[in-house]
Amino acid sequence: MEGNRKEIFYRLTSSGDHIYQAMAQQIRDAERQCRELIESYSAEEQVLQANFLTKIEEIIP
């Protein structure tokens, strides 16, 4: 944009857009599968897992 030297705009080629759409779908699928997996555990199991992951985060920042 004229006068704006802070922003750079990119446009994907049709091949790049195809790859982007495929990757976006893979990410949506993985998120859905993770959500379904988490929801398959009881509330108590989810709390245990959350506590475990919190402690791991403290060890590996």
N, C-alpha and C positions, 0 to 999 in steps of 0.2 A: 504494500500500500504506500502511496506517495507520502513522504514525510515521516513514515513510521519505519524506523530501522531496528525495532525491537522484535518484531514478529516476522516469521517466515512461514509461508503457506506451501503445503505440498499437495499434490494430487496424484492418486494412484492410477497406474495404467489399468486396462481391463483385466489383465492377468493378475496384477497386484490386488485388485479389488476382489477377484475370485478367491485368491488365497486368503485375504482378510476375512471374507464371508465364511469360508470353510473353518478357519481358526476360531472365529467368533461362535460358530455353531458348536464346535468341540468344547469350548469353554462353557457355554450354556449347558451342554449335556453333562459335563463333569460336575458343574455346580448342582444340577438337579440330582445326580446320583449321590453326591455328598450329602445333600439335604435329606434325601430318602434314607440314606444310611444312618444319619444322626437321629432321625425321627423313629427309626426302628428300635432304638434303645430306650429303656425306661428313663424317667426323670432322674432317678437315683444314679443310674449308670452315666447319664449325661453330666451330672454334677461331678462324679468321680473323674471322668475324662477331662472336664474343664479344669479341675484342680491339678491333674497330672500335667496338662499342657502349660498351665500357668507356672508350675514349678520348673518345667523344662525351659521355658522362656527366661526364667531367672538365671538358669545355669548358662544358657546360650543366648546372649542378648542379640 
